[in-house]
Amino acid sequence: MTRNLLSLGLIVLLAGCTNPATPAGHEGYIYESPRVFGDGGFQGVVVGPGNFGASFLNNRVINLDMRPDTYEETFSILAKDDLNISFAVNALISVESGGVRQVVDGFGGPEWYQRYVKQPFRTFVRNAVQEYDSRAIKEHRTTIAGAVEADLRKHLATSPFRLVSLVVGNIDYPDIVTEAVEKKLAAQQLLEEKKVQKEIARRDAEIRIEEAKGIAEAQKIINSTLTTNYLQHESIRAQADMASSPNHTTVYIPVGPNGIPLVYDARSEQ
C-alpha cells in the first residue's frame, strides 16, 4: 500500500514538471509562469537543439529563429512627377547570436520585425523613391537601394538585428507610362528604319547616276565612231557573212544612199 502511494506521488510530481525544448537554429527564452508559488519571469536561455531541463516550476519557452530571413515589403508610391509606381523591396535580416533575451525583453519577441523594423523600413524606402521622377527610378534603382540600406543599418545599429543585404525588385509602371514607352520605342525603331531606307535610296541614286554617266559616255563614244564609212564597212561584212551561210531564203538588196541593204525574207511569200 505504501509503495503504491509513493508511486502515485512520483507520477503526480513528474506530471507537474516542465522541460521546455528549443529546435535547431533557434534560441529559447525560458520564463516561469507561476502556478501557485514561484517568482516568475526570466529563467535562462537554451540554444537549440536542446532542452532547459525538467523542473517543478511552470517554465515556458519563447523560441526565436536566429537564422537570416527575407522580409519583403511591397509598395505603390507616387513618384516626384505624381505617377504611381509599384515594386517590392527585400531585406535579408538576422538576429545576433545570444540576443534572444534582448529581443524578447526589449523588441517584442517573435513580433520584433512588425514592432521595430517594418514601419521605419517602409519610411526609408518612400523617402528614397520620392526623390526621383517615375522614369528615373529604374535607372537609379541601385542608388535607391544603397540609400535605404544605409538608413536601415543605422536604425538597427543599437539593436540585436543585423541587415545582411537589401534588394529593390522589379519596378512596374502605370499602363499610361508603359504605353508611352512602347510608343517611343516604336517611333525610334521606325526612325531608324527610315534612316536605313534613306541611306539605301541615296546609294541607289548614286548607282543610277554612275550608270547614266556610263551610258552617256558609251553613247558619246559610239556616236563619235559611227561614221558613214564605218557603217558601210559593217554592212558589207554582214552581207559577206550571209552569203556564206546555208540560209538561202533571205535576199539582201543594197539600196539607200549609204548602200545599207534592204532585207527581203522569201518565207513571207509562202
Secondary structure as GFF3:
##gff-version 3
##sequence-region A 1 270
A	DSSP	alpha_helix	2	15	.	.	.	ID=ss1
A	DSSP	beta_strand	21	22	.	.	.	ID=ss2
A	DSSP	beta_strand	26	32	.	.	.	ID=ss3
A	DSSP	beta_strand	41	47	.	.	.	ID=ss4
A	DSSP	beta_strand	50	51	.	.	.	ID=ss5
A	DSSP	beta_strand	59	65	.	.	.	ID=ss6
A	DSSP	beta_strand	69	78	.	.	.	ID=ss7
A	DSSP	beta_strand	84	95	.	.	.	ID=ss8
A	DSSP	alpha_helix	100	106	.	.	.	ID=ss9
A	DSSP	three_ten_helix	109	111	.	.	.	ID=ss10
A	DSSP	alpha_helix	112	112	.	.	.	ID=ss11
A	DSSP	pi_helix	113	117	.	.	.	ID=ss12
A	DSSP	alpha_helix	118	129	.	.	.	ID=ss13
A	DSSP	alpha_helix	134	139	.	.	.	ID=ss14
A	DSSP	alpha_helix	141	156	.	.	.	ID=ss15
A	DSSP	beta_strand	161	168	.	.	.	ID=ss16
A	DSSP	alpha_helix	175	225	.	.	.	ID=ss17
A	DSSP	alpha_helix	228	243	.	.	.	ID=ss18
A	DSSP	beta_strand	250	254	.	.	.	ID=ss19
A	DSSP	beta_strand	261	265	.	.	.	ID=ss20
A	DSSP	three_ten_helix	266	269	.	.	.	ID=ss21
###
